[in-house]
Amino acid sequence: MMRKAQKSRKTHETEVKVDVNLDGEGNYIIDTGLKFLDHMLESFTIHGLFDLEIKVRGDLEVDDHHTIEDVGITFGKAFKKALSDKKGIKRMAHAIVPMDESIAMVAVDLGGRAYTVLDMEFEREKIGEISTENIPHFIDSFAKNAKINIHAKVKGKNDHHKIEALFKALAIALKNAVKIEHQKIPSTKGDL
């Protein structure tokens, strides 16, 4: 069974289309209009071995907030849809990723509870055209719409390194959590 999904979102602020394949090879076509976000999502795709296509037209003349939030929402919904009934998945996983002086630690549970605990601070107001305050907002929007529990902690001095380590750690944790290990629903409830 191929675990693929497509989701779209159209508002007065953005138009977002996401295609995801959880059993991919790290292929991507990403154009959000925000080059640093594209770079982070490309890194996520490569390290998670997902196939990902994201196309966005957003109101970047206003700022980056709507685009980042709506990509997180739409990607989260596509990820959840691709997981289907979650039969056989590992469900919980974690990853620790260093990048020079920075380190990111991410733990995920795909059990259907949308919750984030994020411990990260940034010195710079922006990286490229992205406000650093929107990085945790992206993770939270993704988690809420994918119905995933994400705990993430990032430390370091270079904000670019911290954010890139975060996206890589999230990708690796999710790659391991979506692995098919058996034929059962991994829950005492029998449902996720």
C-alpha positions as MATLAB code, in Angstrom:
seq = 'MMRKAQKSRKTHETEVKVDVNLDGEGNYIIDTGLKFLDHMLESFTIHGLFDLEIKVRGDLEVDDHHTIEDVGITFGKAFKKALSDKKGIKRMAHAIVPMDESIAMVAVDLGGRAYTVLDMEFEREKIGEISTENIPHFIDSFAKNAKINIHAKVKGKNDHHKIEALFKALAIALKNAVKIEHQKIPSTKGDL';
ca = [
       0.000    0.000    0.000;
       1.438    3.338   -1.043;
       1.062    5.923    1.678;
       0.502    9.026   -0.413;
      -1.799   12.012   -0.025;
      -2.605   15.356   -1.544;
      -4.160   18.350    0.193;
      -4.923   21.875   -0.948;
      -5.851   25.029    0.921;
      -7.092   28.254   -0.628;
      -7.826   31.408    1.328;
      -7.767   35.138    0.563;
      -4.154   35.074    1.780;
      -2.642   31.934    0.265;
      -3.082   29.054   -2.125;
      -1.197   25.919   -1.064;
      -0.949   22.473   -2.676;
       0.918   19.622   -0.991;
       1.629   16.099   -2.272;
       3.431   13.733    0.095;
       4.612   10.139   -0.191;
       5.701    8.672    3.147;
       7.457    5.806    1.353;
       9.500    7.956   -0.972;
      13.149    8.402   -1.824;
      13.777   12.010   -0.814;
      12.551   13.613   -4.037;
      11.129   17.113   -3.882;
       9.692   20.012   -5.836;
       9.203   22.889   -3.406;
       8.305   26.486   -4.179;
       6.841   28.428   -1.259;
       8.156   31.815   -2.390;
      10.384   31.801    0.714;
      13.838   30.465   -0.186;
      14.892   29.652    3.386;
      11.659   27.719    3.992;
      12.215   25.880    0.697;
      15.737   24.980    1.864;
      14.460   23.654    5.221;
      11.685   21.598    3.582;
      14.145   20.201    1.031;
      16.424   19.151    3.895;
      13.418   17.633    5.701;
      12.521   15.650    2.576;
      16.025   14.312    2.000;
      16.619   13.255    5.609;
      13.126   11.804    6.052;
      13.214    9.978    2.706;
       9.775   11.370    1.934;
       8.734   12.552   -1.522;
       7.281   16.029   -1.223;
       5.812   18.541   -3.623;
       4.703   21.898   -2.252;
       3.521   24.792   -4.380;
       2.410   28.043   -2.794;
       1.166   31.411   -3.868;
       1.018   33.624   -0.787;
       0.637   37.258    0.205;
       4.361   37.755    0.724;
       3.903   41.472    0.125;
       2.288   41.486    3.592;
       4.852   39.234    5.292;
       5.819   35.570    5.676;
       3.347   34.591    8.427;
       0.345   33.462    6.343;
       2.471   31.424    3.939;
       4.394   29.631    6.696;
       1.257   28.930    8.732;
      -0.737   27.661    5.743;
       2.105   25.435    4.538;
       2.247   23.943    8.056;
      -1.530   23.416    8.110;
      -1.747   21.881    4.637;
       1.366   19.723    5.026;
       0.056   18.466    8.374;
      -3.290   17.484    6.855;
      -1.587   15.705    3.945;
       0.754   13.863    6.324;
      -2.195   12.708    8.468;
      -4.132   11.552    5.398;
      -1.101    9.615    4.092;
      -0.806    7.800    7.442;
      -4.341    6.440    6.946;
      -5.261    4.055    9.793;
      -1.616    3.909   11.003;
      -1.722    0.120   11.029;
       1.679   -1.358   11.766;
       3.601    1.895   12.280;
       6.302    2.200   14.903;
       4.364    5.272   16.148;
       6.954    6.827   18.502;
      10.501    7.856   17.642;
      13.142   10.442   18.369;
      16.251   11.933   16.810;
      19.212   14.006   17.929;
      20.971   15.975   15.201;
      24.078   18.116   15.658;
      25.038   20.811   13.188;
      28.381   22.381   14.089;
      27.829   24.143   17.444;
      24.062   23.561   17.413;
      21.994   20.547   18.390;
      18.334   19.653   17.952;
      16.453   16.947   19.824;
      13.012   15.895   18.597;
      10.639   13.229   19.881;
       7.342   12.402   18.151;
       4.263   10.316   18.843;
       1.862    9.706   15.959;
      -0.854    8.566   18.369;
      -3.430   11.145   17.300;
      -2.892   13.737   20.010;
      -1.986   17.148   18.641;
       0.426   18.779   21.063;
       3.763   20.554   20.910;
       6.369   21.367   23.517;
       8.990   23.565   21.882;
      12.124   24.849   23.595;
      13.938   27.131   21.176;
      15.144   30.693   21.139;
      16.653   32.652   18.278;
      18.949   35.684   18.383;
      18.151   37.001   14.919;
      14.761   38.384   13.975;
      14.986   36.935   10.455;
      16.811   34.258    8.496;
      16.483   35.132    4.830;
      12.922   36.308    4.412;
      11.561   34.283    7.334;
      10.818   35.684   10.776;
      12.376   33.277   13.274;
       9.232   33.522   15.434;
       7.426   31.655   12.644;
       9.629   28.542   12.918;
       7.924   27.257   16.095;
       4.605   28.408   14.610;
       5.229   26.212   11.547;
       6.035   23.177   13.743;
       2.928   23.798   15.867;
       0.649   24.242   12.809;
       2.013   21.046   11.274;
       1.590   19.070   14.535;
      -1.977   20.250   15.159;
      -3.121   19.334   11.659;
      -1.220   16.037   11.460;
      -2.500   15.145   14.965;
       1.069   14.530   16.121;
       2.726   15.109   19.490;
       6.081   16.838   18.926;
       8.637   17.727   21.584;
      11.607   19.688   20.253;
      14.575   21.338   21.916;
      17.209   23.335   20.067;
      20.446   24.804   21.428;
      23.338   26.589   19.770;
      24.664   29.960   18.667;
      24.004   30.116   14.929;
      20.273   30.454   14.184;
      20.609   28.977   10.681;
      22.318   25.891   12.127;
      19.725   25.553   14.898;
      16.781   25.676   12.495;
      18.386   23.324    9.994;
      19.224   20.817   12.743;
      15.580   21.084   13.900;
      14.157   20.249   10.469;
      16.596   17.348   10.033;
      15.801   15.937   13.490;
      12.056   16.244   12.857;
      12.470   14.440    9.529;
      14.480   11.576   11.006;
      12.100   11.153   13.948;
       9.082   11.073   11.620;
      10.837    8.707    9.174;
      11.373    6.262   12.031;
       7.888    6.721   13.507;
       6.094    5.968   10.197;
       8.054    2.740    9.606;
       5.862   -0.324    9.242;
       6.972   -2.865   11.863;
       3.987   -5.208   12.237;
       0.304   -5.543   11.267;
      -1.352   -4.150   14.377;
      -2.585   -0.741   15.498;
       0.088    0.332   18.027;
      -2.294    1.285   20.831;
      -3.921   -0.381   23.825;
      -7.149    1.272   22.630;
      -6.869   -0.466   19.263;
      -7.336    2.844   17.484;
      -5.209    5.886   16.746;
];
